[in-house]
Amino acid sequence: MIIGIMGAMPDEVDQLCAKLENVTVELYGGVEYHRGTLAGKQVVVCCAGMGKANAAATTQVLITRYGAEKIIFSGIAGNMTSKIGIGDVAVGGYVPKYENAASVIASQIKEYYASGKIDGTHFRLTDGQYLFDSRKLKELKIAEYALPKGSVVEDTVAAKLSKYSHYIELLVAGIVLLVLLLVFVAALFLRTRRLKRTLEEREGQLVVAREKAEESDMLKSAFLANMSHEIRTPLNAIVGFSSLMQGEELSQEERAEYCAIVVNNSEMLLTLLNDILDISSLECGKIKFNCSSEEIVQVCQHVLMTTAHTRQEGVEGRLECAVGSYMLVTDVHRLSQILINLLTNAGKFTSQGSITLGVEIDEAHREVLFSVADTGPGIPLDKQEMVFNRFEKLDGNKKKGTGLGLAICRQIAMIFGGRIWVDPTYTAGARFVFAHPIDIRFPEDGENRGGG
């Protein structure tokens, strides 16, 4: 076993080397290493110097270059390196206990300058202690009873932690503050991003609302212009022919003809006003739906008979029901209004053939499909959606009517929760389909529902 001994001062090293036999000296890294034997043991003695860094460096050389298995600090070197070497690379050693003698030295210096004598100057040696690291003792399997009497065994790691506990606490506090700062910055970033996203959404909503407002204003203007035109046309006819009827030179046949024109235009004006009131009330939600369970086959038969006078001569009215009877919760008045409008519209454009009112039950989609098919000229594919606009009439259409019937039908269908469309696959004329939901739900208070 090779033992490394470190002293702090050259005189101390000389005293240690004087006890060695077969001494050889090697200079390495500016430090003299004296190698010899002491009581049959291989010993390497060196000077640690007056600094902890020097002591740590020489300790490392003793271990790596000379293979020292035990490091002993002597005298002042033990005190300087006890906090570095012990527990790191050294087992332990003799560490002196230094006292604060600054006041004594100062008084001696003062006395020397005053008297010029040094008779009173003296040195007093202090006690020391053997200090060893418990972990190194266990690592090298050295029993505590083999240590010098009065040796102190301590855990140097715990001692270092205790010594630097203040700095550790400051470091932990700094880390905690840094984490809190990072959390605050992250929360601020997320909040800023959320506010930015909300602002973008609100801006988008404002743009949409502005576009809708502009569109609504344009629709209102167009509606008023169309309504003014549609009202003025029958009023002009009524006023004009009423004035002509006052002439005494008119024959009985001419007077009857003018009277019929006035009556027809009066009915047209009344229908227009009713349609305008209906569509306005539907859009404003002022019309209440009174729902009950109705037998729809009977409703269809009644509607078909009611509109018989609107069909042109020679046109057949048909009813095709997939069931003999079916009960449906609906507003019978509004359902009849849709079917009457569709049948009346078909009667205007069908001069020959037939008009068919059909009923189908679609259990898969929980819908009742009402359809009105005619054998008229049909509707072009690019016009099939336009016919549901208000006051919309196809090019060349000179048939009497307000142009509001199909718009009212779609509005009622939407309130029912259903759909209405033109069947694009039907080629024998035009076929309108209205899908009425079976599981329609209305409030419990009288089963009334407002439009809108």
C-alpha positions as CSV (number, residue, x, y, z in Angstrom):
1,M,0.0,0.0,0.0
2,I,1.3,3.4,-0.9
3,I,0.6,6.3,1.5
4,G,0.6,9.9,0.3
5,I,1.6,12.6,2.9
6,M,1.1,16.3,2.2
7,G,2.6,19.2,4.2
8,A,1.8,22.9,3.9
9,M,5.3,24.4,4.5
10,P,8.8,23.2,3.1
11,D,10.2,23.0,6.7
12,E,7.3,20.6,7.6
13,V,8.1,18.5,4.5
14,D,11.8,18.4,5.4
15,Q,10.9,17.2,8.9
16,L,8.8,14.4,7.3
17,C,11.4,13.4,4.8
18,A,14.1,13.2,7.5
19,K,12.2,10.2,8.8
20,L,12.2,8.4,5.4
21,E,14.6,5.8,4.2
22,N,15.8,5.3,0.6
23,V,14.5,8.7,-0.4
24,T,14.3,9.7,-4.1
25,V,13.1,13.1,-5.3
26,E,11.1,13.8,-8.5
27,L,10.0,17.2,-9.7
28,Y,6.5,17.2,-11.4
29,G,4.4,20.2,-12.1
30,G,6.7,22.5,-10.1
31,V,6.3,20.4,-7.0
32,E,8.9,18.1,-5.4
33,Y,7.7,14.6,-4.6
34,H,9.9,12.7,-2.1
35,R,9.5,8.9,-2.3
36,G,10.8,6.5,0.3
37,T,9.9,4.0,3.0
38,L,8.7,4.5,6.5
39,A,8.3,1.5,8.8
40,G,8.3,-0.8,5.8
41,K,5.6,1.2,4.0
42,Q,5.9,3.0,0.7
43,V,5.5,6.8,1.3
44,V,5.3,9.8,-1.0
45,V,5.7,13.2,0.7
46,C,5.1,16.5,-1.0
47,C,4.4,20.1,-0.3
48,A,0.7,21.1,-0.8
49,G,1.5,24.9,-0.9
50,M,-0.6,27.7,0.6
51,G,-3.7,27.2,-1.4
52,K,-6.7,24.9,-1.7
53,A,-6.2,24.6,-5.5
54,N,-2.6,23.5,-5.0
55,A,-3.6,21.0,-2.4
56,A,-6.2,19.5,-4.7
57,A,-3.8,19.3,-7.6
58,T,-1.0,17.6,-5.6
59,T,-3.6,15.2,-4.2
60,Q,-4.7,14.2,-7.7
61,V,-1.0,13.6,-8.7
62,L,-0.5,11.4,-5.6
63,I,-3.4,9.3,-6.6
64,T,-3.0,9.1,-10.4
65,R,0.8,9.2,-10.8
66,Y,2.0,7.4,-7.7
67,G,-1.0,5.2,-7.0
68,A,-1.4,6.4,-3.4
69,E,-4.3,4.6,-1.8
70,K,-4.4,6.7,1.4
71,I,-3.8,10.5,1.6
72,I,-2.8,12.1,4.9
73,F,-2.7,15.8,5.5
74,S,-0.2,17.1,8.0
75,G,-0.3,20.4,9.9
76,I,-1.5,23.5,8.1
77,A,-2.1,21.5,4.9
78,G,-4.7,19.4,6.8
79,N,-6.5,22.6,7.8
80,M,-6.5,24.1,4.2
81,T,-7.5,20.9,2.4
82,S,-9.8,19.3,4.9
83,K,-12.7,20.9,3.3
84,I,-11.6,19.9,-0.2
85,G,-9.6,16.6,0.0
86,I,-11.5,14.8,2.7
87,G,-14.5,13.1,1.3
88,D,-13.4,13.7,-2.3
89,V,-10.0,11.9,-2.6
90,A,-8.7,11.7,0.9
91,V,-9.7,9.4,3.8
92,G,-8.8,12.0,6.4
93,G,-5.9,13.3,8.5
94,Y,-4.7,15.5,11.4
95,V,-6.3,18.9,11.2
96,P,-5.1,21.6,13.7
97,K,-7.5,23.8,15.5
98,Y,-6.6,27.4,14.8
99,E,-7.5,30.3,17.1
100,N,-8.0,34.0,16.3
101,A,-4.8,35.5,17.6
102,A,-4.9,38.8,15.7
103,S,-5.3,40.9,18.8
104,V,-2.3,39.2,20.5
105,I,-0.1,39.7,17.4
106,A,-1.2,43.3,17.1
107,S,-0.3,44.0,20.7
108,Q,3.1,42.3,20.3
109,I,3.8,44.5,17.2
110,K,2.8,47.6,19.0
111,E,5.1,46.7,21.9
112,Y,8.0,46.1,19.5
113,Y,7.7,49.5,17.9
114,A,7.4,51.1,21.3
115,S,10.4,49.5,23.0
116,G,12.4,48.1,20.1
117,K,12.6,44.7,21.9
118,I,11.1,41.4,21.1
119,D,11.6,39.7,24.4
120,G,7.9,39.5,25.0
121,T,7.1,37.9,21.6
122,H,6.2,34.2,21.9
123,F,4.3,31.6,19.9
124,R,1.7,29.2,21.4
125,L,0.8,26.0,19.7
126,T,-2.9,25.0,19.5
127,D,-4.5,21.6,19.7
128,G,-5.7,19.7,16.6
129,Q,-7.9,16.7,15.8
130,Y,-7.9,13.7,13.6
131,L,-10.8,14.2,11.1
132,F,-11.9,11.3,8.8
133,D,-14.7,10.9,6.2
134,S,-17.2,8.1,7.0
135,R,-17.9,7.3,3.4
136,K,-14.2,6.8,2.5
137,L,-13.7,4.7,5.6
138,K,-16.5,2.4,4.5
139,E,-15.2,2.4,0.9
140,L,-11.8,1.3,1.9
141,K,-13.2,-0.9,4.7
142,I,-11.3,0.8,7.5
143,A,-12.7,0.1,10.9
144,E,-13.2,3.1,13.3
145,Y,-11.4,1.3,16.1
146,A,-8.2,1.3,13.9
147,L,-8.2,5.1,13.8
148,P,-6.1,7.2,16.3
149,K,-7.7,7.8,19.7
150,G,-10.0,10.8,19.7
151,S,-10.6,10.7,15.9
152,V,-13.7,12.5,14.6
153,V,-15.7,10.7,11.9
154,E,-18.2,12.9,9.9
155,D,-20.1,12.9,6.7
156,T,-18.3,15.5,4.7
157,V,-21.0,15.7,2.1
158,A,-23.6,16.6,4.7
159,A,-21.1,19.1,6.2
160,K,-20.6,20.7,2.8
161,L,-24.3,20.9,2.3
162,S,-24.7,22.4,5.7
163,K,-21.9,24.9,4.9
164,Y,-23.4,25.9,1.6
165,S,-27.1,25.6,2.6
166,H,-27.5,29.4,2.3
167,Y,-26.3,29.4,-1.3
168,I,-28.4,26.3,-2.0
169,E,-31.5,28.0,-0.6
170,L,-30.8,31.1,-2.7
171,L,-30.3,28.9,-5.8
172,V,-33.6,27.1,-5.1
173,A,-35.4,30.4,-4.6
174,G,-33.9,31.7,-7.8
175,I,-35.1,28.6,-9.7
176,V,-38.6,28.9,-8.2
177,L,-38.8,32.6,-9.2
178,L,-37.6,31.7,-12.7
179,V,-40.3,29.0,-12.9
180,L,-42.9,31.4,-11.7
181,L,-41.7,33.9,-14.2
182,L,-41.9,31.4,-17.0
183,V,-45.4,30.4,-15.9
184,F,-46.5,34.0,-15.9
185,V,-45.0,34.6,-19.3
186,A,-46.6,31.5,-20.7
187,A,-50.0,32.5,-19.2
188,L,-49.6,36.0,-20.6
189,F,-48.7,34.6,-24.0
190,L,-51.7,32.2,-24.0
191,R,-54.1,35.0,-22.8
192,T,-52.7,37.3,-25.5
193,R,-53.2,34.6,-28.2
194,R,-56.7,33.8,-26.9
195,L,-57.6,37.5,-27.0
196,K,-56.2,37.8,-30.5
197,R,-58.2,34.8,-31.7
198,T,-61.3,36.3,-30.0
199,L,-60.7,39.6,-31.6
200,E,-60.3,38.0,-35.0
201,E,-63.5,36.0,-34.5
202,R,-65.4,39.2,-33.4
203,E,-64.0,41.0,-36.4
204,G,-65.1,38.3,-38.7
205,Q,-68.6,38.3,-37.1
206,L,-68.8,42.1,-37.6
207,V,-67.9,41.7,-41.2
208,V,-70.5,39.0,-41.7
209,A,-73.1,41.2,-39.8
210,R,-72.2,44.2,-41.9
211,E,-72.6,42.1,-45.1
212,K,-75.9,40.7,-43.9
213,A,-77.1,44.2,-43.0
214,E,-76.2,45.5,-46.4
215,E,-77.8,42.5,-48.0
216,S,-80.9,43.0,-45.9
217,D,-81.1,46.6,-46.9
218,M,-80.8,45.7,-50.5
219,L,-83.5,43.0,-50.1
220,K,-85.7,45.5,-48.4
221,S,-85.3,48.0,-51.2
222,A,-85.9,45.4,-53.8
223,F,-88.9,44.1,-51.9
224,L,-90.5,47.5,-51.7
225,A,-89.8,48.2,-55.3
226,N,-91.4,44.9,-56.4
227,M,-94.3,45.3,-54.0
228,S,-95.0,48.8,-55.3
229,H,-95.0,47.5,-58.9
230,E,-97.2,44.5,-58.1
231,I,-99.7,46.6,-56.2
232,R,-99.8,49.4,-58.8
233,T,-100.6,47.0,-61.6
234,P,-104.0,45.7,-60.3
235,L,-104.8,49.1,-58.9
236,N,-104.3,50.7,-62.3
237,A,-106.6,48.1,-63.8
238,I,-109.3,48.7,-61.2
239,V,-109.2,52.4,-61.4
240,G,-109.1,52.4,-65.3
241,F,-111.9,50.0,-65.9
242,S,-114.0,51.5,-63.1
243,S,-113.8,54.8,-64.9
244,L,-114.7,53.2,-68.2
245,M,-117.8,51.5,-66.6
246,Q,-119.2,55.0,-65.9
247,G,-119.7,55.7,-69.6
248,E,-123.4,55.4,-70.7
249,E,-122.5,54.3,-74.3
250,L,-121.2,50.9,-73.1
251,S,-123.1,47.8,-74.0
252,Q,-124.2,45.3,-71.5
253,E,-121.5,42.8,-72.7
254,E,-118.7,45.4,-72.4
255,R,-119.9,46.5,-69.0
256,A,-119.9,42.8,-67.8
257,E,-116.4,42.3,-69.2
258,Y,-115.0,45.4,-67.5
259,C,-116.7,44.4,-64.3
260,A,-115.1,40.9,-64.5
261,I,-111.7,42.6,-65.0
262,V,-112.2,44.8,-61.9
263,V,-113.2,41.8,-59.8
264,N,-110.2,39.7,-61.0
265,N,-107.8,42.5,-60.3
266,S,-109.4,43.1,-56.9
267,E,-109.0,39.4,-56.0
268,M,-105.3,39.6,-57.3
269,L,-104.7,42.7,-55.1
270,L,-106.3,41.0,-52.1
271,T,-104.2,37.9,-52.6
272,L,-101.0,40.0,-53.0
273,L,-101.8,41.8,-49.8
274,N,-102.5,38.6,-47.9
275,D,-99.3,37.0,-49.2
276,I,-97.2,40.1,-48.2
277,L,-98.7,40.0,-44.7
278,D,-98.1,36.2,-44.5
279,I,-94.5,36.3,-45.5
280,S,-93.8,39.4,-43.3
281,S,-95.5,37.7,-40.3
282,L,-93.6,34.4,-40.9
283,E,-90.2,36.2,-41.1
284,C,-91.0,38.3,-38.0
285,G,-92.2,35.2,-36.0
286,K,-95.7,36.6,-35.4
287,I,-97.6,33.7,-36.8
288,K,-98.4,30.9,-34.3
289,F,-98.5,27.3,-35.4
290,N,-101.4,25.3,-33.9
291,C,-100.4,21.6,-34.1
292,S,-102.4,18.5,-33.6
293,S,-102.6,15.0,-34.9
294,E,-104.2,15.0,-38.4
295,E,-105.1,12.3,-40.9
296,I,-103.1,13.5,-43.9
297,V,-104.8,11.4,-46.6
298,Q,-108.1,13.2,-45.9
299,V,-106.2,16.5,-45.8
300,C,-104.8,15.8,-49.3
301,Q,-108.2,14.8,-50.7
302,H,-109.8,18.1,-49.3
303,V,-106.9,20.2,-50.8
304,L,-107.3,18.5,-54.2
305,M,-111.0,19.3,-54.3
306,T,-110.4,22.8,-53.1
307,T,-108.1,23.6,-56.0
308,A,-110.2,21.8,-58.7
309,H,-111.3,25.2,-60.1
310,T,-107.7,26.3,-60.6
311,R,-107.0,23.5,-63.1
312,Q,-107.5,24.2,-66.8
313,E,-110.1,22.4,-68.8
314,G,-109.0,18.8,-69.7
315,V,-106.4,18.6,-66.9
316,E,-106.8,15.7,-64.6
317,G,-106.2,15.9,-60.8
318,R,-104.8,12.8,-59.2
319,L,-104.0,11.6,-55.6
320,E,-101.3,8.9,-55.1
321,C,-100.9,7.8,-51.5
322,A,-98.6,4.9,-50.5
323,V,-100.8,4.4,-47.4
324,G,-104.6,4.3,-46.9
325,S,-104.4,6.3,-43.7
326,Y,-101.7,8.0,-41.7
327,M,-101.7,10.3,-38.6
328,L,-99.2,13.2,-38.5
329,V,-98.7,15.9,-36.0
330,T,-98.8,19.1,-37.9
331,D,-100.5,22.5,-38.4
332,V,-103.2,21.5,-40.9
333,H,-103.8,25.1,-42.0
334,R,-100.1,25.7,-42.9
335,L,-99.7,22.3,-44.5
336,S,-102.8,22.9,-46.6
337,Q,-101.4,26.4,-47.5
338,I,-98.2,24.8,-48.9
339,L,-100.2,22.2,-50.9
340,I,-102.7,24.7,-52.2
341,N,-99.9,27.0,-53.4
342,L,-98.1,24.2,-55.1
343,L,-101.3,22.9,-56.8
344,T,-102.4,26.3,-57.8
345,N,-99.0,27.1,-59.2
346,A,-99.1,23.8,-61.2
347,G,-102.6,24.6,-62.5
348,K,-101.3,27.8,-64.1
349,F,-98.7,26.1,-66.3
350,T,-100.4,22.8,-67.1
351,S,-102.7,23.1,-70.1
352,Q,-103.0,19.3,-70.7
353,G,-102.2,16.1,-69.0
354,S,-102.5,15.8,-65.2
355,I,-101.5,17.2,-61.9
356,T,-100.6,14.6,-59.3
357,L,-100.5,15.0,-55.5
358,G,-98.4,12.3,-54.0
359,V,-97.7,11.1,-50.4
360,E,-94.9,8.8,-49.3
361,I,-93.7,7.7,-45.8
362,D,-89.9,7.7,-45.4
363,E,-89.4,5.8,-42.2
364,A,-85.6,5.7,-42.6
365,H,-85.3,9.5,-42.5
366,R,-88.5,9.9,-40.4
367,E,-90.2,12.1,-43.0
368,V,-93.5,12.4,-44.9
369,L,-92.8,13.4,-48.5
370,F,-95.6,15.4,-50.2
371,S,-95.1,16.0,-53.9
372,V,-96.9,17.9,-56.6
373,A,-96.1,16.8,-60.2
374,D,-97.5,18.3,-63.4
375,T,-97.1,17.8,-67.1
376,G,-96.4,21.4,-67.9
377,P,-93.3,23.0,-69.6
378,G,-91.1,22.3,-66.5
379,I,-88.3,24.5,-65.0
380,P,-84.7,24.7,-66.2
381,L,-82.1,23.3,-63.9
382,D,-80.4,26.7,-63.4
383,K,-83.8,28.3,-62.4
384,Q,-85.0,25.6,-60.0
385,E,-83.6,27.4,-56.9
386,M,-84.5,30.9,-58.1
387,V,-88.2,30.2,-58.2
388,F,-88.3,30.3,-54.3
389,N,-87.1,33.9,-54.2
390,R,-89.7,36.6,-53.5
391,F,-91.4,38.2,-56.5
392,E,-89.4,35.8,-58.7
393,K,-91.0,34.9,-62.1
394,L,-89.3,33.0,-64.9
395,D,-88.5,34.8,-68.1
396,G,-91.5,35.1,-70.3
397,N,-93.9,34.1,-67.5
398,K,-97.1,36.2,-68.0
399,K,-99.3,34.1,-65.8
400,K,-101.1,36.0,-63.1
401,G,-99.7,35.7,-59.6
402,T,-97.8,37.6,-57.0
403,G,-94.5,35.7,-57.1
404,L,-94.7,35.1,-53.3
405,G,-96.4,31.7,-53.1
406,L,-93.2,29.6,-53.3
407,A,-91.3,31.9,-51.0
408,I,-94.1,31.5,-48.4
409,C,-94.0,27.7,-48.9
410,R,-90.2,27.6,-48.2
411,Q,-90.6,29.8,-45.1
412,I,-93.3,27.5,-43.7
413,A,-91.3,24.4,-44.5
414,M,-88.3,25.9,-42.6
415,I,-90.4,26.6,-39.6
416,F,-91.7,23.0,-39.7
417,G,-88.1,21.8,-39.7
418,G,-88.5,20.4,-43.2
419,R,-87.3,21.0,-46.7
420,I,-88.9,21.9,-50.1
421,W,-87.2,21.7,-53.5
422,V,-87.7,21.0,-57.2
423,D,-87.0,17.4,-58.2
424,P,-84.2,17.7,-60.8
425,T,-84.7,14.1,-62.0
426,Y,-88.3,14.7,-63.1
427,T,-88.5,15.4,-66.8
428,A,-92.2,15.2,-67.6
429,G,-92.8,18.7,-66.3
430,A,-92.2,20.1,-62.9
431,R,-92.2,18.2,-59.6
432,F,-92.1,20.0,-56.2
433,V,-91.3,17.9,-53.1
434,F,-92.0,19.0,-49.5
435,A,-90.4,16.9,-46.7
436,H,-92.4,17.1,-43.4
437,P,-90.6,15.7,-40.3
438,I,-92.5,13.0,-38.5
439,D,-91.0,13.6,-35.1
440,I,-91.8,17.3,-35.0
441,R,-91.6,18.9,-31.5
442,F,-93.5,21.9,-30.3
443,P,-93.7,23.6,-26.9
444,E,-96.1,22.2,-24.4
445,D,-98.1,25.4,-23.9
446,G,-100.8,24.7,-26.4
447,E,-98.4,23.2,-28.9
448,N,-97.9,26.6,-30.5
449,R,-94.8,27.6,-32.4
450,G,-93.9,31.0,-33.8
451,G,-92.4,31.5,-37.3
452,G,-89.0,33.1,-37.9
